[in-house]
Amino acid sequence: MTAGSCLRMADQSPDQLSPGQLVALRNLARKQAGEAVNWINIADARALTELGFADRNSEGWRITAAGALALTTVVEGVAVDEAPPTNISPIRKDDHEGN
């Protein structure tokens, strides 16, 4: 990884990955775990490489430690440290009885 890649990685938080990049990152994690993965989008994998979340060797694309860490901080495309919504009110039984 180059110094430029490290700087780009620091600027890009995992919750700012595109949907395609997130799918590619998840597929790379599944591949590393030994699961069958159909394909990895090359453009998304290259972008992940620039961010330091993936690299390529003679065996193909693979997730890096930074990529694995990024997946632990993202749940369904939302950063884990975000606060839950506070504007949700419970539904009372009488709200649905046509009153």
C-alpha positions in Angstrom: 0.0 0.0 0.0 1.4 3.4 -0.9 1.3 6.5 1.3 -1.4 8.0 -1.0 -3.5 4.9 -0.5 -3.2 5.3 3.3 -4.4 8.9 3.0 -7.3 8.0 0.8 -8.3 5.2 3.2 -8.3 7.6 6.2 -10.5 10.0 4.2 -13.1 7.3 3.3 -15.2 5.9 6.0 -16.8 2.5 5.5 -20.3 3.9 5.6 -19.5 6.1 2.6 -18.8 3.1 0.3 -21.1 2.8 -2.7 -23.6 0.0 -2.6 -21.5 -1.9 -5.2 -18.3 -1.4 -3.2 -20.1 -2.7 -0.1 -21.4 -5.8 -2.0 -17.8 -6.4 -3.3 -16.3 -6.1 0.1 -18.9 -8.5 1.6 -18.2 -10.9 -1.3 -14.5 -10.7 -0.6 -15.1 -11.5 3.1 -17.3 -14.5 2.1 -14.6 -15.7 -0.3 -12.0 -15.4 2.4 -14.2 -17.5 4.7 -14.3 -20.2 2.1 -17.7 -19.6 0.6 -18.4 -19.8 -3.1 -18.6 -16.3 -4.6 -19.8 -15.9 -8.2 -18.0 -12.8 -9.2 -16.5 -9.6 -7.9 -17.1 -6.4 -9.9 -13.7 -5.3 -11.1 -14.4 -1.5 -10.9 -15.6 -1.9 -7.3 -12.7 -4.1 -6.4 -10.2 -1.6 -7.8 -11.9 1.2 -5.8 -11.6 -0.9 -2.7 -7.9 -1.5 -3.5 -7.4 2.3 -3.7 -9.0 2.6 -0.3 -6.8 -0.2 1.2 -9.8 -2.4 1.8 -8.8 -5.1 -0.8 -5.7 -6.1 -2.8 -5.0 -8.4 -5.7 -2.5 -11.2 -5.9 -1.9 -14.1 -8.3 -5.0 -15.9 -6.8 -7.3 -12.9 -7.4 -8.9 -10.2 -5.2 -8.8 -10.6 -1.5 -10.0 -8.5 1.5 -7.4 -6.8 3.7 -7.4 -6.4 7.4 -8.6 -2.8 6.9 -11.5 -4.2 4.7 -12.5 -6.7 7.3 -12.4 -4.0 10.0 -14.6 -1.8 7.8 -17.2 -4.5 7.6 -17.4 -4.7 11.3 -18.3 -1.0 11.5 -21.1 -1.2 8.9 -24.5 -2.8 9.2 -26.7 -2.8 6.1 -24.9 0.2 4.8 -25.4 2.3 8.0 -22.5 3.0 10.4 -22.9 1.1 13.6 -22.1 4.2 15.8 -25.1 6.1 14.4 -27.8 6.7 17.0 -31.2 5.0 16.5 -34.1 7.1 15.4 -35.8 8.9 18.2 -39.1 9.9 16.4 -40.6 6.4 16.6 -43.7 6.1 18.8 -45.2 2.8 19.8 -48.5 1.7 18.2 -51.3 1.2 20.7 -53.9 -1.5 20.1 -56.8 1.1 20.0 -55.0 2.9 17.1 -56.0 0.1 14.8 -59.5 -0.6 15.8 -61.1 2.1 13.6 -61.7 4.6 16.4 
